[in-house]
Amino acid sequence: MSAWAGRTATVTRGSMQCLSLARDLLTEADPLSLSLPALPHAQRLPGQPQLRCGKTGHKASECLEKKNVGPYQTPARPSAPGGSVQRPQTRSSAPPKRGRLNNLTAEDALEAPDVVTGGQLVEFVPVRSPTSYLHSLVTKSVEDVPVVREYPDVFLEELPGLPPVRAIEFAIDLIAGTAPIAKAPYRMSGKEYDELKKQLDELLEKGFIRDSVSPWGALVLFVKKKDGTMRMCIDYRDLNAVTIKNKYPLPRIDDLLDRLKGAKHFSKIDLRSGYHQMRIRESNIPKTAFVTRYGHHEFTVVSFGLTNAPAYFMNMMNMIFMKELDQCVVVFIDDILIFSKTREEHEQHLRIVLEKLRENQLYGKFSKCDFWLEKVAFLGHVLTAEGMSVDPEKVEAVSNWKTPRNAIEIRSFLGLA
């Protein structure tokens, strides 16, 4: 049976240009030359007036039986053998009516010169995106960037495994007299359990966690990221409360930015899962233990959420880049900014930094790095040769912040400061 059988075509009011174009396309393609089975006329609906022609699907004022009088005669529809419908060889000389709003049977639509019998919906949805997102849409690879192309091993897609043993290892020193703390795991949804199993398998495969028999046991929860994926987080609040705080100073952001005066060329490197590139001292590994329905595990590398993680990591990075600090490099935890006054200097400085990363087996996440810029966003500010200004995206985030309604939301807002 033909795909047209029993269907109706909906005709909507449109522009003269669209109707004319549709007519020309139909004439050129000539779909009417195909043999189609005769289509039965629709049954009259209850309460619908009987038209003179005995058919339905059009108004009485447009009934062909009524209009086939006078100089404009519409030829009868001949039927080919087998009941197929053939296009009339001559068209009516009556001026066609355009822009009608009506329901026609497929048979009527085939003969009408001003009927659009198909279409396609095209929808444009404007999206307002930050410049950082638009920048990420530009296709780039390591091979496309001068100097960087010489160090593809610094920008691996995944961390190769456990980091090397370095002079600085992460330690967890507890307040005297502290007893181990362990809790029963949180209840999770089915989707969270699936994600938990997946992430545990990945961490075990890389050696970042291992099975544990520790008396410690922190809880696991998930936090939804901006891209919709879920980040597994360990609730180390109880452990952090009894940990002696490392007082290694984090640099003041304003001091870092003051060192950039006169710089005209910038490159920014973001380390891939920076904390996972630092080992935990072997004797302290059991204190990082956490519990899930899939077992008892402990971290061999620094985990997000441990109170002294920023201080230890900052100490390690400062030791690695001590000679270059404030001369051509500023570092804030796992964010590295290279700055120079000339392009020639920047090439030299960039090569020094990449060589240091290679020597210390530290790896950057290329998709979050930027090179050879004259304008860069860093630590909430936009830096150029003319000076610096507050990143407008950060200002907008504060301006659009919803009014806090309780103490938790107030603390969340104050955390922006």
LOKOL-782169 format. One line per 4 residues: number of its first residue (from 1); their letters; for each residue x, y, z of N, C-alpha, C. Coordinates in steps of 0.001 Angstrom, whole numbers, always signed. Each point is the difference from the previous one (the first is absolute). Layout:
<nodes>
NUM> a> X:Y:Z:X:Y:Z:X:Y:Z; ...
</nodes>
This chain:
<nodes>
1> msaw> +857:-1200:+0:-857:+1200:+0:+880:+1232:+0; -406:+1002:-698:+779:+1237:-81:+82:+678:+1351; +1111:+703:+213:+171:+746:+1251:-972:+1155:+108; -644:+380:-1132:-952:+1113:+20:-1380:-440:+449
5> agrt> -249:-1303:-12:-1364:-484:+206:-564:+469:+1327; -1202:+571:-62:-720:+395:+1198:+528:+1215:+692; +1008:+694:-569:+580:+1156:+673:-585:+1290:-546; +102:+1027:+791:-396:+1326:-452:+1180:+928:+118
9> atvt> +37:+999:-841:+1066:+1006:+39:-550:+1266:+606; +697:+558:+967:-441:+1233:+646:+645:+1189:-698; -815:+910:-461:+479:+1165:-729:-78:+1203:+912; +1081:+698:+169:+10:+1164:+878:+252:+1254:-811
13> rgsm> -451:+1113:+549:+195:+1283:-681:+1486:+346:+0; +538:+303:-1132:+1422:+321:-114:+225:+1118:-980; +1260:+302:-213:+328:+1092:-904:-142:-444:-1440; -165:+957:-913:-129:-290:-1422:+1279:-642:-524
17> qcls> +1154:+437:+532:+1252:-545:-488:+118:-1484:+318; -386:-403:+1223:+102:-1410:+394:-900:-865:-866; -1226:+470:-260:-943:-784:-798:+497:-136:-1430; +540:+1096:-537:+506:-38:-1369:+1173:-955:-117
21> lard> +905:+46:+985:+1154:-892:-2:-435:-1445:+119; -950:-274:+887:-478:-1374:+167:-622:-513:-1287; -766:+863:-698:-637:-419:-1246:+1050:-345:-1040; +1060:+846:-87:+1051:-253:-980:+733:-1297:+299
25> llte> +258:-250:+1298:+704:-1232:+375:-839:-1228:-313; -1296:+78:+290:-879:-1135:-285:-76:-264:-1494; -28:+1077:-785:-79:-154:-1448:+1272:-630:-542; +1158:+447:+554:+1272:-528:-479:+174:-1461:+372
29> adpl> -313:-330:+1257:+140:-1386:+446:-1052:-890:-621; -1186:+571:-305:-1112:-711:-618:-344:-1288:+727; -279:+93:+1304:-382:-1216:+718:-1348:-514:-443; -781:+815:-707:-1347:-419:-382:+21:-991:-1148
33> slsl> +1159:-120:-668:+73:-950:-1104:+57:-1430:+496; +231:-178:+1309:+15:-1342:+565:-1408:-542:+71; -134:-1271:-166:-1319:-625:+82:-362:-190:+1451; -1082:+627:+409:-481:-110:+1365:-1369:-639:-9
37> palp> -307:-843:+972:-1321:-612:+55:-1055:+1052:+275; -1191:-261:-506:-1110:+921:+239:-278:+87:+1482; -230:+1194:+473:-216:+226:+1420:-1484:+105:+281; -509:-764:+933:-1426:+118:+335:-251:+1315:+690
41> haqr> -1153:+638:-331:-357:+1251:+650:-398:-264:+1434; +324:+949:+851:-296:-161:+1425:-1499:-33:+223; -404:-732:+1017:-1410:-63:+359:-430:+1312:+617; -1271:+359:-234:-528:+1234:+566:-167:-168:+1498
45> lpgq> +499:+979:+736:-113:-36:+1446:-1406:+366:+424; -456:-494:+1143:-1334:+354:+485:-126:+1504:+141; -1104:+546:-502:-237:+1431:+99:+663:+804:-1090; +794:-660:-880:+671:+732:-1064:-933:+109:-1196
49> pqlr> -153:+1192:-575:-935:+156:-1120:+447:-784:-1221; -974:-522:-741:+282:-736:-1227:+264:+994:-1121; +1171:-62:-635:+336:+904:-1086:-563:-527:-1310; -78:+882:-982:-601:-368:-1275:+772:-1101:-703
53> cgkt> +1315:+21:+190:+818:-1003:-679:-8:-1340:+706; -596:-30:+1198:-40:-1242:+763:+1295:-331:+701; +915:+961:+67:+1296:-230:+630:+153:+889:+1224; +1010:-319:+802:+309:+818:+1167:+1418:+522:-131
57> ghka> +398:+829:+988:+1369:+503:-1:+130:+1407:-528; -1087:+633:-353:+62:+1384:-431:-1311:+679:+341; +5:+1334:-89:-1185:+775:+333:-1007:-40:-1139; -1256:+278:+384:-1043:+47:-1016:+267:+1106:-1005
61> secl> +576:+1126:+484:+262:+1114:-911:+1084:-320:-1013; +785:-1059:+265:+1064:-385:-910:-309:-1291:-737; -1217:-465:+101:-372:-1270:-620:+144:+96:-1512; +665:-973:-590:+225:+4:-1441:-1300:-118:-779
65> ekkn> -953:-686:+555:-1288:-172:-685:-656:+1347:-234; +190:+890:+954:-609:+1319:-106:+777:+887:-951; +1330:-167:-43:+823:+917:-776:+201:-454:-1438; -333:-1232:-312:+191:-472:-1366:-1101:+517:-913
69> vgpy> -247:+1277:+76:-1003:+632:-850:+616:+1271:-549; -121:+224:-1292:+543:+1217:-555:+1242:-259:-820; +780:+1034:-247:+1147:-135:-914:+1158:-787:+579; +52:-141:+1348:+1148:-698:+602:-410:-1409:+376
73> qtpa> +82:-909:-930:-381:-1378:+250:+1236:-782:+444; -150:-719:+1106:+1085:-867:+472:-209:-1388:-565; +935:-532:-718:-204:-1313:-613:-180:-1071:+1058; -753:-1008:-352:-236:-1125:+914:+1296:-751:+204
77> rpsa> +64:-699:+1113:+1215:-754:+321:-67:-1374:-641; +745:-225:-1010:-46:-1330:-623:+755:-1008:+856; -436:-1209:-35:+653:-1087:+732:+693:-911:-979; +1249:-253:+274:+767:-906:-855:-362:-1427:+340
81> pggs> +326:-925:-873:-273:-1420:+310:+618:-380:+1335; -766:-740:+766:+475:-393:+1325:-383:+989:+1059; -736:+1036:-385:-470:+948:+1006:+1003:+1052:+362; +1126:+139:-743:+993:+1012:+352:-458:+1363:-472
85> vqrp> +508:+1009:+673:-391:+1370:-312:+1060:+619:-893; -421:+617:-1108:+921:+650:-921:-151:+1506:+97; +1090:+728:-192:-41:+1464:-6:-737:+458:-1255; -877:+953:+157:-665:+552:-1190:+1036:+662:-901
89> qtrs> -210:-135:-1320:+938:+567:-949:-99:+1510:-74; -1169:+537:+318:-184:+1450:-38:-472:+470:+1346; +457:+1161:+384:-409:+570:+1258:-1169:+942:-207; -717:+208:+1061:-1107:+937:-76:+538:+1392:-252
93> sapp> -715:+741:-827:+411:+1370:-273:-472:+968:+1062; -729:-511:+1001:-454:+876:+1077:+1184:+422:+848; +40:+1232:+425:+1122:+443:+853:+13:-780:+1306; +1157:-603:+360:+37:-799:+1234:-139:+874:+1230
97> krgr> -615:-576:+1007:-121:+686:+1278:+1179:-410:+878; +725:+975:+481:+1192:-292:+773:-244:+284:+1480; +786:-681:+821:-80:+258:+1426:-1280:-510:+634; -615:-1057:-579:-1217:-526:+600:+324:-794:+1264
101> lnnl> -940:-32:+902:+119:-805:+1212:-1074:-1058:-76; +392:-1258:-206:-993:-1030:-266:+618:-1366:+226; -842:-1001:+17:+436:-1383:+24:-368:-643:-1322; +972:-603:-661:-240:-654:-1272:+356:-1461:+118
105> taed> -669:-801:-795:+433:-1384:-97:+1283:-31:-811; +743:-1082:+111:+1236:-115:-760:-262:+90:-1489; -1135:-505:-451:-338:+45:-1421:-188:+1433:-473; -699:+812:+823:-194:+1404:-361:+1323:+763:+29
109> alea> +850:-314:+977:+1263:+712:+123:+915:-243:-1185; -98:-1192:-615:+855:-313:-1131:-293:+884:-1202; -1246:+429:-143:-365:+781:-1177:+71:+1499:+232; +3:+436:+1258:-6:+1436:+267:+1374:+588:-267
113> pdvv> +83:+1105:-741:+1306:+581:-327:+597:+832:+1123; -764:+293:+1035:+466:+921:+1038:-79:-622:+1386; +279:-1296:+74:-95:-711:+1266:+1382:-507:+398; +413:+335:+1203:+1244:-527:+554:-334:-1284:+737
117> tggq> +530:-1107:-452:-343:-1298:+584:+1100:-550:+886; +1017:+788:+289:+1066:-455:+881:+745:+1180:+574; +849:-269:+929:+768:+1071:+621:+951:-560:+1022; +835:+846:+528:+972:-400:+1010:+135:+1119:+1010
121> lvef> -79:-354:+1286:+121:+985:+1063:+1467:+295:+268; +337:+1256:-87:+1355:+440:+328:-106:+951:+1171; +675:-344:+1109:-114:+792:+1217:+1366:+502:+416; +108:+1289:+236:+1240:+606:+470:-181:+395:+1457
125> vpvr> +869:-512:+861:-75:+308:+1423:+1234:+801:+376; -124:+1308:+196:+1172:+796:+387:+445:-346:+1408; +1293:-206:+187:+551:-356:+1304:+1094:+1000:+342; -89:+565:+1171:+1021:+949:+455:+1059:-769:+772
129> spts> +1193:-52:-518:+1061:-800:+602:+1174:+882:+375; +713:-359:+1076:+1198:+756:+377:+1098:-180:-1023; +911:+936:-51:+1071:-55:-985:+877:-1230:+183; +150:-459:+1234:+825:-1182:+232:-599:-1222:-666
133> ylhs> -1340:-82:+9:-657:-1137:-651:+166:+94:-1514; -206:+1194:-557:+143:+175:-1434:+1427:-296:-435; +970:+377:+841:+1398:-271:-333:+259:-1500:-66; -685:-760:+874:+211:-1449:+30:-552:-677:-1240
137> lvtk> -901:+689:-741:-566:-599:-1195:+999:-8:-1156; +1024:+824:+78:+995:+56:-1060:+850:-1263:+56; +30:-725:-1091:+754:-1243:-41:+1493:+306:+66; +683:-651:+914:+1431:+195:+114:+618:-1295:+491
141> sved> +1262:-162:-278:+729:-1174:+454:+1408:+430:+376; +705:-884:+667:+1362:+311:+439:+882:+344:-1197; -208:-710:-1120:+833:+219:-1179:-190:+1380:-618; -1096:+677:+335:-286:+1305:-600:+695:+1157:+712
145> vpvv> +570:-241:+1168:+513:+1095:+830:+1527:+16:-38; +598:+1114:-415:+1465:+91:-7:+583:-268:+1385; +1148:-639:+25:+727:-400:+1208:-723:-1148:+710; -1298:+145:+231:-759:-1042:+703:+46:-1313:-764
149> reyp> +45:+80:-1331:+23:-1212:-805:+1240:-852:+270; +1019:+599:+615:+1212:-745:+327:-149:-808:+1289; -1122:+187:+709:-184:-659:+1296:-1356:-715:+69; -293:-891:-934:-1292:-697:+45:-143:-900:+1222
153> dvfl> +1138:-468:+548:-40:-877:+1165:-411:+730:+1271; -51:+1341:-44:-435:+774:+1168:-1521:+141:+21; -640:-274:-1132:-1453:+186:-106:-675:-1311:-402; +85:-973:+879:-622:-1296:-247:-1500:+73:+256
157> eelp> -739:-887:-663:-1454:-37:+171:-392:-519:+1377; +822:-863:+573:-250:-548:+1336:+1319:-57:+761; -82:+112:+1313:+1205:-169:+814:+500:-1430:-149; +1303:-188:-170:+528:-1336:-292:-22:-966:+1174
161> glpp> -219:+490:+1201:+9:-867:+1178:+478:+768:+1214; +547:-721:+959:+478:+647:+1215:+1123:+987:-301; -4:+1157:+649:+1087:+964:-201:+1291:-522:+618; +1137:+547:-400:+1270:-439:+580:+124:+458:+1453
165> vrai> +894:-628:+717:+281:+417:+1373:+819:+1290:-58; -490:+1033:+658:+668:+1301:-38:+481:+384:+1397; +713:+1111:+52:+537:+463:+1284:-1122:+357:+964; -1117:+464:-537:-1140:+375:+842:-1112:-1021:-191
169> efai> -415:-607:+1097:-1138:-915:-5:-1055:+524:+969; -1228:-276:-319:-1105:+498:+809:-81:-775:+1317; -89:+737:+1107:-84:-617:+1323:-1263:+461:+710; -539:-877:+843:-1182:+322:+808:+391:-170:+1462
173> dlia> +314:+1091:+653:+385:-18:+1408:-1226:+306:+852; -274:-897:+964:-1216:+116:+801:+282:+606:+1373; -1025:+601:+554:+66:+498:+1369:+211:-1183:+945; +837:+184:+988:+318:-1089:+933:-1263:-559:+646
177> gtap> -44:-1323:+103:-1132:-659:+647:-1197:-244:-899; +129:+262:-1283:-1124:-191:-927:-210:-1479:-285; -1239:-441:+105:-363:-1378:-328:-552:-49:-1425; +160:-1143:-682:-543:-121:-1359:-1510:+242:-35
181> iaka> -465:+563:-1090:-1415:+315:-184:-503:-749:-1226; -1101:-705:+167:-600:-737:-1118:-1513:+103:+92; -656:+83:-1166:-1454:+112:-55:-557:-938:-1056; -1277:-299:+120:-673:-831:-995:-212:+814:-1275
185> pyrm> +62:-637:-1169:-120:+747:-1264:-1384:+604:-198; -34:+1090:-773:-1260:+641:-358:-806:-907:-925; -1312:+188:+24:-862:-659:-972:+44:+796:-1304; +36:-701:-1132:+84:+654:-1305:-1093:-500:-926
189> sgke> -206:+746:-1078:-947:-423:-1031:+665:-1039:-896; -809:-664:-808:+548:-995:-912:+1010:+591:-966; -278:+1207:-493:+917:+663:-926:+1320:+322:+685; -76:+423:+1266:+1226:+327:+732:+821:-1250:+280
193> ydel> -669:-1117:+291:+738:-1249:+213:+735:-423:-1271; -652:+170:-1153:+656:-348:-1264:+1234:+868:-220; -139:+1297:+265:+1125:+915:-175:+1103:-296:+1016; -385:-343:+1223:+975:-339:+1037:+835:-1201:-418
197> kkql> -658:-1038:-482:+717:-1203:-424:+971:+321:-1136; -446:+819:-932:+839:+364:-1142:+1240:+766:+447; -187:+1003:+872:+1136:+818:+420:+950:-777:+910; -533:-875:+829:+869:-833:+838:+879:-899:-858
201> dell> -583:-583:-1032:+775:-873:-889:+1122:+777:-683; -293:+1233:-424:+1021:+818:-661:+1130:+352:+966; -346:+372:+1229:+1024:+362:+982:+849:-1205:+386; -626:-1158:+116:+746:-1220:+319:+958:-368:-1127
205> ekgf> -472:+150:-1232:+830:-350:-1151:+1245:+882:-80; -145:+1277:+334:+1133:+925:-50:+893:-102:+1230; -471:-685:+1038:+787:-112:+1223:-194:+1160:+951; -969:+872:-279:-231:+1163:+858:-686:-382:+1311
209> irds> -700:-1126:+23:-559:-544:+1240:+361:-1481:+71; -148:-567:+1180:+244:-1427:+189:-925:-502:+1099; -141:-1313:+90:-818:-584:+1063:+605:+334:+1359; -869:+119:+999:+456:+461:+1312:-586:-854:+1116
213> vspw> +753:-90:+1102:-493:-599:+1247:+154:+1020:+1129; +11:+1269:-371:+215:+1083:+958:-1187:+142:+953; +247:+428:+1246:-1109:+284:+921:-720:+1304:-337; +562:+763:-922:-643:+1235:-440:-1008:-317:-1108
217> galv> -995:+854:-122:-1001:-206:-1053:-834:+1244:-246; +396:+796:-978:-769:+1203:-359:-1140:-376:-941; -910:+924:-189:-1169:-229:-841:+242:+536:-1408; -745:-542:-955:+102:+407:-1405:-1314:+637:-429
221> lfvk> +91:+1067:-753:-1187:+631:-577:+352:+518:-1386; -1033:+380:-758:+208:+498:-1361:-438:+1450:-101; +762:+759:-758:-328:+1397:-287:-130:+136:-1511; -1102:+602:-434:-237:+163:-1432:+818:+1163:-536
225> kkdg> +739:-253:-1071:+820:+1041:-616:-819:+786:-1019; +583:+1083:-511:-713:+868:-930:-387:-721:-1283; +827:-952:-418:-292:-697:-1244:-966:-1158:+185; -540:-165:+1208:-993:-1039:+247:+572:-1296:+534
229> tmrm> +1314:-192:-89:+610:-1206:+536:+129:+113:+1517; +309:-1122:+653:+60:-32:+1458:+1435:-219:+474; +387:+796:+973:+1330:-128:+599:-125:-731:+1335; +782:-1046:+157:+14:-729:+1261:+829:+775:+1018
233> cidy> -584:+302:+1138:+683:+754:+1052:+5:-808:+1292; +1087:+100:+722:+105:-667:+1294:-257:+1040:+1085; -873:-325:+920:-344:+924:+1085:+1042:-138:+1113; +1040:+810:-84:+1101:-66:+959:-152:+1018:+1129
237> rdln> -1188:+482:+263:-166:+1028:+1029:+430:-488:+1382; -323:-1232:+336:+406:-522:+1313:+1520:-128:+98; +633:-491:-1060:+1455:-122:-13:+657:+1381:+35; -526:+935:-763:+578:+1351:-33:-76:+692:+1361
241> avti> -1061:-311:+752:-183:+654:+1303:+1085:-395:+993; +601:-1180:-178:+1030:-461:+944:+1393:+24:-630; +128:+646:-1162:+1292:+100:-687:+694:+1313:+373; +1286:-84:+295:+784:+1208:+270:+187:+749:-1318
245> knky> -360:+1265:-11:+10:+772:-1239:+1422:+394:-404; +286:-179:-1276:+1271:+423:-578:-88:+1494:-310; +910:+767:+533:-58:+1459:-119:+798:+541:-1186; +362:-860:-936:+723:+505:-1174:-880:+1038:-694
249> plpr> +525:+1196:-256:-860:+1084:-501:-353:-162:-1476; -1265:+200:-296:-420:+110:-1392:+236:+1444:-443; +448:+215:-1220:+305:+1367:-444:-1262:+854:-89; +150:+1268:+291:-1103:+942:-175:-190:+254:-1499
253> iddl> -1241:-32:-415:-280:+179:-1422:+447:+1374:-485; -214:+1031:+821:+402:+1344:-436:+1515:+118:-127; +742:-729:+860:+1458:+12:-128:+440:-671:-1300; -659:-1103:-338:+335:-692:-1245:-229:+905:-1204
257> ldrl> -1137:+669:-6:-347:+832:-1148:+914:+1214:-124; +523:+475:+1139:+916:+1146:-42:+1287:-328:-755; +370:-1276:-38:+1236:-397:-662:-127:+13:-1522; -1205:+202:-509:-234:-128:-1441:+81:+1321:-747
261> kgak> +362:+1071:+662:+33:+1312:-650:+1001:+4:-1155; -451:+506:-1127:+851:+82:-1181:-49:-1218:-888; -636:-1089:+451:-79:-1219:-811:-994:+183:-1143; +358:-538:-1166:-856:+116:-1184:-388:-1351:-592
265> hfsk> +680:-1045:+412:-272:-1331:-548:-197:-975:+1160; -1040:-827:-122:-371:-882:+1108:-291:-1414:-507; +284:-970:+853:-436:-1385:-192:-431:-537:+1355; -1022:-834:-18:-561:-517:+1252:-87:-1517:-81
269> idlr> +506:-669:+1030:-11:-1463:+54:-743:-445:+1250; -959:-879:-192:-770:-575:+1104:+365:-1476:+90; +486:-425:+1155:+403:-1394:+157:-1216:-916:+13; +180:-1189:-534:-1075:-993:-45:-125:-687:+1357
273> sgyh> -1171:+184:+640:-245:-620:+1314:+1231:+188:+887; +330:+1266:+248:+1263:+333:+652:+289:-784:+1266; -955:-125:+904:+245:-692:+1264:+369:-1468:-214; -540:-600:-1048:+312:-1403:-271:+1426:-181:-514
277> qmri> +727:+1093:-187:+1391:-83:-423:+960:+161:+1180; -528:-197:+1209:+823:+95:+1207:-302:-1191:+902; +1034:-712:+420:-174:-1182:+845:-287:+375:+1457; -656:-926:+696:-185:+105:+1447:+1070:-845:+682
281> resn> +544:+518:+1066:+999:-751:+760:-597:-1348:+407; +769:-1055:-176:-516:-1361:+179:-647:-206:+1363; +577:+539:+1049:-540:-214:+1349:-1322:+725:+226; -318:+961:-854:-1233:+776:+166:-1137:-453:-909
285> ipkt> +295:-922:-905:-1023:-446:-953:-1240:-566:+696; +119:-814:+1071:-1209:-549:+640:-969:+1060:+517; +482:+1193:+294:-889:+1044:+521:-961:+525:-1070; +301:-266:-1263:-862:+478:-1087:-1086:-1003:-363
289> afvt> -126:-1077:+765:-938:-1072:-354:-1437:+511:-63; -766:-592:-906:-1422:+335:-141:-778:-1283:-269; -1281:+30:+315:-827:-1200:-93:-1139:+224:-993; -308:-1053:-751:-1146:-18:-905:-604:-1396:+48
293> rygh> -1093:-189:-685:-601:-1329:-38:+869:-984:-780; +995:+542:-733:+881:-853:-789:+1320:-287:+703; +103:+410:+1264:+1196:-359:+741:+632:+1159:+739; +1217:-249:+442:+769:+918:+832:+1280:+320:-758
297> heft> +220:+1277:-313:+1156:+391:-796:+721:+1174:+651; +1248:+219:-442:+785:+1129:+492:+812:+584:-1152; +272:+1299:+84:+710:+704:-1069:+1507:-116:+165; +670:-184:-1133:+1462:+38:-26:+508:+1344:-517
301> vvsf> -898:+786:-604:+328:+1358:-447:-931:+966:+722; +332:+1270:-53:-794:+1005:+710:-1409:+48:-575; -969:+6:+882:-1405:+58:-405:-547:+1402:+220; -944:+381:-826:-686:+1273:+200:-753:-38:+1328
305> gltn> +89:+1080:+739:-728:+79:+1264:+873:-100:+1226; +1249:-406:-157:+916:-62:+1140:+488:+1407:+337; -34:+345:+1269:+179:+1395:+414:+1335:+617:-388; +1069:-774:+11:+1319:+577:-274:+454:-177:-1447
309> apay> -878:-488:-854:+384:-258:-1389:+514:+1251:-715; -684:+1155:+79:+523:+1189:-698:+1388:+417:+482; +230:-61:+1305:+1288:+440:+543:+1136:-900:-478; -185:-1320:+64:+1048:-920:-438:+267:+138:-1499
313> fmnm> -1053:+127:-775:+185:+84:-1447:+676:+1315:-382; -360:+1069:+685:+628:+1293:-266:+1487:-50:+332; +337:-665:+1079:+1400:-155:+393:+778:-748:-1073; -585:-1080:-517:+669:-785:-1037:+220:+828:-1268
317> mnmi> -1016:+740:-428:+111:+787:-1228:+1021:+1130:+154; +45:+606:+1168:+982:+1066:+224:+1426:-534:-41; +208:-1204:+515:+1334:-598:-51:+416:-285:-1438; -940:-451:-816:+320:-334:-1389:+337:+1250:-807
321> fmke> -746:+1079:+216:+163:+1217:-812:+643:+1153:+782; +787:-325:+1013:+554:+1037:+865:+809:+1040:-792; +824:-421:-955:+833:+936:-750:-823:+911:-907; -1114:-487:-468:-802:+762:-966:-1120:+805:+641
325> ldqc> -274:-231:+1287:-1116:+681:+652:+156:+1515:-73; -1055:+657:-410:-86:+1461:-98:+894:+589:-1085; +806:-825:-647:+823:+474:-1112:-737:-190:-1329; -539:-1179:-165:-793:-288:-1197:-1153:-951:+307
329> vvvf> -136:-376:+1263:-1027:-970:+395:-635:+426:+1316; -1324:-143:+78:-697:+54:+1285:-830:-1272:+100; -71:-540:+1206:-697:-1268:+219:-986:+168:+1135; -1208:-493:-223:-980:-68:+1082:-551:-1422:+26
333> iddi> +519:-788:+915:-325:-1423:+160:+304:-736:-1302; -1022:-357:-804:+274:-755:-1224:-184:+841:-1262; -102:+1323:+156:-103:+912:-1144:+1332:+715:-200; +530:-87:-1215:+1298:+593:-324:-203:+1065:-1076
337> lifs> +499:+1198:+243:-70:+1073:-990:+1410:+417:-393; +290:-69:-1306:+1287:+444:-531:-214:+1367:-647; +838:+971:+320:-173:+1353:-535:+1337:+537:-504; -66:+797:-1056:+1219:+529:-616:-300:+1350:-640
341> ktre> +1061:+772:-236:-157:+1318:-615:+95:-63:-1521; +737:-966:-522:+132:-138:-1449:-324:-1432:-410; -270:-178:-1275:-323:-1329:-506:+1212:-929:+83; +1180:+556:-250:+1216:-810:+79:+230:-494:+1428
345> eheq> -199:+883:+972:+130:-399:+1400:-1040:-1057:+361; -1200:+168:-522:-1065:-930:+363:+301:-1410:-512; +581:-78:-1165:+385:-1312:-522:+1007:-668:+930; +962:+767:+462:+1008:-532:+916:-617:-387:+1340
349> hlri> -851:+859:+545:-621:-276:+1301:-927:-1214:-69; -752:-98:-1075:-913:-1131:-154:+767:-1313:-72; +1112:+18:-695:+805:-1218:-108:+597:-387:+1363; +399:+973:+800:+537:-288:+1337:-1052:-682:+868
353> vlek> -1213:+531:-7:-1068:-557:+835:-359:-1413:-445; -137:-214:-1296:-356:-1328:-499:+1100:-1014:+301; +1243:+451:-55:+1110:-896:+326:-48:-397:+1477; -337:+947:+863:-124:-297:+1435:-1124:-1012:+247
357> lren> -1117:+172:-681:-1112:-939:+162:+405:-1397:-454; +726:-61:-1098:+442:-1308:-504:+951:-665:+997; +951:+747:+520:+974:-566:+934:-664:-533:+1261; -1042:+661:+464:-656:-388:+1247:-1239:-868:-222
361> qlyg> -214:-410:-1244:-1130:-870:-345:-1326:+587:+487; -188:+1266:-307:-1268:+673:+250:-694:+205:-1339; -1322:-139:-14:-731:-24:-1263:-1106:+1051:-18; -96:+706:-1121:-1034:+1004:-172:-1204:-561:-735
365> kfsk> -1124:+649:+197:-1226:-348:-727:-123:+970:-1163; +328:-456:-1190:+133:+900:-1142:-1290:+763:-300; -1143:-629:+173:-1268:+658:-319:-274:+1200:+899; +675:+83:+1141:-197:+1123:+920:+1204:+944:+17
369> cdfw> +903:-182:-948:+1178:+860:-92:-161:+997:-1145; +681:+1124:+114:+0:+1025:-1045:+1430:+485:-207; +349:+225:-1271:+1375:+377:-317:+33:+1193:-953; +1062:+765:+130:+283:+1113:-904:-1153:+1002:-40
373> lekv> -435:+419:+1167:-1110:+943:+88:+503:+1405:+307; -758:+982:-442:+246:+1384:+396:-1045:+469:+1001; -964:-874:+277:-1041:+281:+985:-391:-1324:+631; +62:-77:+1323:-241:-1272:+667:-781:+218:+1289
377> aflg> -883:-940:+304:-730:+12:+1268:+749:-881:+989; +311:+569:+1172:+779:-740:+992:-405:+454:+1394; -413:-947:+818:-370:+264:+1391:-1035:+1119:+123; -1000:-46:-860:-1103:+952:+92:+278:+1362:-589
381> hvlt> +1110:+153:-725:+346:+1276:-619:+340:-218:-1471; -156:+1039:-783:+380:-17:-1408:+1269:+827:-148; +1052:-622:-532:+1314:+634:-100:+317:+335:-1450; +468:+1213:-240:+455:+439:-1313:+1254:+851:+182
385> aegm> +562:+437:-1138:+1177:+871:+68:-343:+1344:+618; -1256:+419:-113:-430:+1286:+553:-233:-49:+1499; -151:-1196:+543:-268:-127:+1427:-940:-1152:+284; -663:+65:+1133:-908:-1084:+372:-1337:+576:+435
389> svdp> -1025:-838:-111:-1349:+371:+423:-673:-1243:+546; -1067:+204:+738:-742:-1131:+553:-701:-733:-1137; +45:-1313:+37:-654:-819:-1021:-1501:+282:+14; -589:+479:-1107:-1434:+322:-13:-890:-1197:+291
393> ekve> +477:-1203:-309:-795:-1190:+305:-164:-166:+1509; +1053:+328:+755:-84:-101:+1455:-925:+1062:+565; +63:+1204:-566:-889:+1073:+454:-1449:-375:-259; -245:-564:-1163:-1366:-393:-347:-509:-1090:+937
397> avsn> +877:-929:+369:-410:-1073:+906:-448:+551:+1343; +711:+1015:+507:-382:+609:+1272:-1272:+825:-160; -100:+744:-1091:-1170:+858:-220:-1278:-813:-122; +100:-1173:-599:-1182:-829:-225:-253:-998:+1125
401> wktp> +775:+86:+1075:-164:-950:+1111:-1359:+228:+666; -706:-1084:+209:-1314:+105:+639:+146:+428:+1460; -973:+740:+484:+35:+483:+1380:+27:-1173:+974; +995:-64:+889:+60:-1107:+970:-1238:-20:+889
405> rnai> -488:-1214:+295:-1211:-146:+809:+255:-673:+1337; +1199:-534:+201:+301:-649:+1271:+1499:+100:+263; +413:-521:+1155:+1402:+126:+411:+944:-725:-953; -425:-1157:-504:+861:-765:-910:+246:+782:-1284
409> eirs> -1059:+607:-550:+153:+767:-1232:+826:+1263:+228; -106:+593:+1196:+822:+1175:+313:+1478:-386:+46; +304:-1132:+637:+1399:-453:+58:+515:-320:-1405; -864:-561:-836:+395:-306:-1374:+337:+1272:-760
413> flgl> -803:+1048:+193:+260:+1273:-679:+1280:+648:+521; +206:-29:+1319:+1202:+597:+575:+1254:-743:-435; -152:-1258:-384:+1148:-763:-471:+563:+515:-1307; -758:+853:-707:+509:+593:-1235:+1074:+1036:+267
417> a> -16:+594:+1194:+918:+1108:+299:+1442:-489:+77
</nodes>
